[in-house]
Amino acid sequence: MSVAPPSEGLGSNFNYFLADGGNAITGLNVEITFAQPLISTSNGFGIQLNGYAQELSGAPSTVPNWQQYVVYTEPGDKTLYGIIDNWKGTVPAGTDAQTINDEVSITTLPTANEIPAGATINIAPVFSSTNVITGIKYTYTPPGGSAVSKTVTLTSLDVYGTSKKITSAYESPISALTLNIVGDYNGNNGVFTSGSGTIVYTANQPLTVLTKEPSYTAFQDGTGETANSVYGKLPTSGSTKITQTWGISPEGVPNVGPAVGHKLPIPPSSKQKRGHSLTFPRHIVRMREAEYEAVNNV
């Protein structure tokens, strides 16, 4: 028997959540396969892995309660990028603010805004011995070709809005996750004319399928981008490996839900190429130098 889908439906920025009853999830690898090519005719695409943490008593205020690891392209660009976009605080308390917003180039695609049939994309967080995410590994494997990987260590990145480096005070485990296939960034709607395949979730813990974000995670919000993507129904599971189908809505209309939805900010590469000036939503607050120093005792 399938788990009830979100009230908004299974598509766009609404998919099931996977969790292990509040325990830390480790050994996570999410593989997206492409039986048909993913082709975008508007606003590129973004494949967003969203990880959610519990707000633990005594933890520094800087630890991320929401971690986004995204593979994306933008219109007319053959470059496949990986984004790290992490947030502290919570939406209900109005304390949500970015701690990391960075990106890395993964590879160059044969055709702009298209993932060919037979390719795979893997998004795999790197975990410490204490179950904390300390980095991310992005892998693209072309059909019949060799895999290309890029690994980013979080401590190599700057705290958002400062020249300071990330420390362990900006790292956390995750207790739930969801994946969305949507437009590139900045709340954009992706319009796809082709695409289907599977999303294969693998973890060390048996994962349970949930209709919505669990009450024990702190952030209580999600993806702001949308698309005409759809996701298959899943049983309750309890397995360390879950396979979900994905495809494209024949109507070609983005499925926009009522969640507040955090926009993925315009990445640095896009600003450089197009001369964009990054517009910050009102709820985004830059990390102050004084706050950084207080947290890290510097």
C-alpha positions in Angstrom: 0.0 0.0 0.0 1.3 3.4 -1.0 2.0 6.2 1.5 -0.4 9.1 1.1 1.1 11.8 -1.2 1.4 15.4 0.0 -1.8 17.4 -0.3 -0.2 19.4 -3.1 0.5 16.2 -5.0 3.7 14.3 -5.9 5.4 16.7 -8.3 7.6 19.8 -8.6 8.7 21.1 -5.2 6.6 18.5 -3.3 7.9 14.9 -2.9 7.9 12.4 -0.1 10.3 12.8 2.9 12.5 9.9 4.0 13.6 9.5 7.6 14.5 7.0 10.3 12.4 8.1 13.3 14.6 11.1 14.2 17.9 9.2 14.1 20.8 10.6 12.1 20.9 9.4 8.5 24.4 8.3 7.3 25.9 6.7 4.2 23.4 8.6 2.1 23.7 8.4 -1.7 21.0 9.6 -4.1 21.3 8.5 -7.7 19.1 10.0 -10.4 18.9 7.9 -13.6 17.6 9.1 -17.0 15.7 6.6 -19.1 14.6 9.5 -21.3 16.7 12.7 -21.7 15.8 15.6 -19.3 15.3 18.5 -21.6 14.5 22.0 -20.3 13.1 24.7 -22.5 12.9 27.4 -19.8 14.9 28.2 -16.7 17.3 25.2 -16.9 16.9 22.6 -14.2 17.9 22.0 -10.6 18.0 18.6 -8.9 17.8 19.5 -5.2 18.7 17.2 -2.3 17.3 18.8 0.8 18.5 17.5 4.2 16.8 18.5 7.5 18.2 18.5 11.0 16.7 18.5 14.4 17.4 21.6 16.5 19.4 20.0 19.3 19.6 21.5 22.7 23.0 23.1 23.4 24.0 23.2 19.7 25.5 26.4 18.4 23.0 28.7 16.7 25.0 28.5 13.5 24.4 24.8 12.8 22.4 24.2 9.6 18.9 23.0 10.1 18.5 22.9 6.3 21.1 21.7 3.9 20.6 22.0 0.1 22.9 20.1 -2.3 21.9 20.9 -5.9 23.0 19.9 -9.4 21.9 22.5 -11.9 22.3 24.1 -15.3 20.9 27.5 -16.4 19.5 28.5 -19.9 22.0 28.2 -22.7 24.8 26.9 -20.5 26.4 23.5 -21.0 28.1 23.6 -17.6 26.8 21.3 -15.0 27.2 22.8 -11.5 26.9 21.7 -7.9 25.6 24.1 -5.3 26.0 24.0 -1.5 23.3 26.2 0.1 22.9 25.7 3.9 20.7 27.5 6.4 20.6 28.0 10.1 17.6 28.8 12.3 14.0 27.9 11.6 11.2 29.3 9.6 8.5 29.2 12.3 10.8 31.3 14.6 11.8 33.7 11.8 15.5 33.0 12.5 16.3 31.3 9.2 19.5 32.7 7.5 22.1 31.4 5.1 25.4 30.1 6.4 26.8 28.7 3.1 26.1 29.6 -0.6 28.8 28.3 -2.9 29.2 26.2 -6.1 31.5 24.0 -8.1 31.7 23.1 -11.8 31.1 19.4 -12.2 31.4 18.8 -16.0 30.4 20.1 -19.4 27.4 18.6 -21.1 27.2 17.8 -24.8 24.0 20.0 -25.1 22.9 22.9 -23.0 20.0 22.2 -20.6 19.9 18.5 -21.4 20.9 15.4 -19.5 21.1 12.6 -22.1 19.3 9.2 -21.7 21.5 6.7 -20.0 23.3 9.2 -17.8 23.3 9.1 -14.0 23.8 11.8 -11.4 24.8 11.0 -7.8 24.6 13.3 -4.9 26.4 11.9 -1.8 27.1 13.8 1.4 30.3 13.1 3.2 29.9 12.1 6.8 32.2 12.3 9.8 32.5 9.6 12.5 29.9 11.5 14.5 27.4 11.4 11.7 27.8 15.1 10.8 27.9 16.1 7.1 31.3 17.6 6.4 31.2 17.7 2.6 29.5 16.7 -0.6 30.4 14.6 -3.6 28.8 15.2 -6.9 29.2 12.6 -9.7 28.0 12.7 -13.3 28.3 9.6 -15.4 27.6 10.0 -19.2 26.0 7.2 -21.1 28.7 4.7 -21.9 31.4 6.9 -20.4 33.5 7.4 -17.3 32.3 9.1 -14.2 33.4 12.6 -13.3 33.3 13.6 -9.6 33.8 16.7 -7.6 34.0 16.7 -3.8 33.7 19.8 -1.7 34.7 20.0 2.0 32.6 22.4 3.9 35.5 23.8 5.9 37.1 25.0 2.6 34.2 27.4 2.1 33.5 30.9 3.5 30.7 31.6 5.9 28.1 33.3 3.8 28.5 37.1 3.8 32.0 37.0 5.5 35.6 36.3 4.6 35.7 33.7 7.5 36.0 30.0 6.9 33.4 27.4 7.9 34.2 25.5 11.1 32.6 22.5 12.8 30.1 25.0 14.4 28.5 25.2 11.0 28.1 21.4 10.4 25.3 19.1 11.5 23.7 15.7 10.8 20.4 15.2 9.0 17.4 13.3 10.2 15.2 13.6 7.1 15.5 14.3 3.4 13.6 15.0 0.2 14.5 15.4 -3.4 13.0 17.8 -6.0 13.6 18.2 -9.8 12.7 21.8 -10.5 13.9 25.0 -12.2 17.4 26.3 -11.8 17.3 28.9 -9.0 15.7 32.2 -7.7 12.2 30.7 -7.5 12.2 29.9 -11.3 9.7 27.5 -12.9 11.5 24.9 -15.0 9.6 23.8 -18.2 10.6 20.3 -19.3 9.6 18.7 -22.6 11.2 15.3 -21.9 12.5 13.3 -19.0 11.9 10.1 -17.0 13.9 7.7 -14.9 14.4 6.7 -11.3 15.6 8.2 -8.0 17.5 5.6 -6.0 18.0 6.5 -2.3 20.5 4.5 -0.3 21.5 4.9 3.3 23.0 2.9 6.2 19.7 3.1 8.1 16.3 1.7 7.0 14.3 4.7 5.7 10.6 5.3 6.2 8.5 7.2 3.7 6.6 10.2 5.0 4.0 12.4 3.5 5.6 15.6 4.7 8.4 17.0 6.7 8.4 15.4 10.2 7.6 17.4 13.2 10.9 16.7 14.9 13.0 18.5 12.2 13.4 22.2 12.8 13.4 24.1 9.5 9.8 23.4 8.4 10.0 24.8 4.9 11.3 23.7 1.5 12.1 24.3 -2.1 11.0 27.6 -3.8 11.7 26.5 -7.4 9.1 24.6 -9.4 8.7 22.5 -12.6 6.3 20.2 -14.4 8.1 17.2 -12.9 6.2 14.3 -11.2 7.2 11.6 -8.8 6.0 8.0 -8.3 4.2 6.7 -5.2 6.1 4.7 -2.6 5.2 2.2 0.0 6.1 2.8 3.7 9.3 0.9 3.1 11.7 0.4 6.0 14.5 -0.5 3.6 18.1 0.9 3.2 17.4 1.2 -0.5 14.3 2.9 -2.0 13.7 3.4 -5.7 11.2 6.0 -6.9 10.2 6.8 -10.5 10.1 10.3 -11.9 8.8 11.8 -15.1 7.2 14.9 -16.7 3.6 16.1 -16.5 2.0 15.9 -19.9 0.3 19.3 -19.2 3.7 20.9 -19.0 2.6 23.3 -16.3 4.6 23.8 -13.1 3.0 22.4 -10.0 3.2 25.3 -7.6 2.3 24.5 -4.0 1.4 26.9 -1.2 4.6 26.4 0.9 6.6 29.5 1.6 9.5 27.9 -0.3 13.0 29.2 0.0 14.4 30.5 -3.3 17.9 29.3 -4.3 19.9 32.5 -4.7 21.4 33.4 -8.0 24.8 31.6 -8.1 28.1 33.4 -8.4 28.7 32.0 -11.9 25.4 33.4 -13.2 26.2 36.8 -11.8 29.6 36.8 -13.5 28.2 35.8 -16.9 25.0 37.8 -16.9 25.8 40.8 -14.7 23.0 39.9 -12.3 22.9 41.6 -8.9 21.8 39.2 -6.2 18.5 40.2 -4.7 18.0 38.9 -1.2 14.6 37.9 0.0 13.7 39.9 3.2 14.1 36.8 5.4 17.7 36.3 4.4 20.2 37.7 7.0 23.9 37.8 6.4 26.1 36.3 9.1 27.6 39.1 11.1 31.3 39.2 11.8 30.6 39.6 15.5 28.3 36.5 15.5 31.0 34.4 13.8 33.6 35.5 16.3 31.3 34.7 19.3 30.5 31.2 17.9 34.1 30.4 17.1 35.8 32.1 20.1 38.1 34.2 17.9 
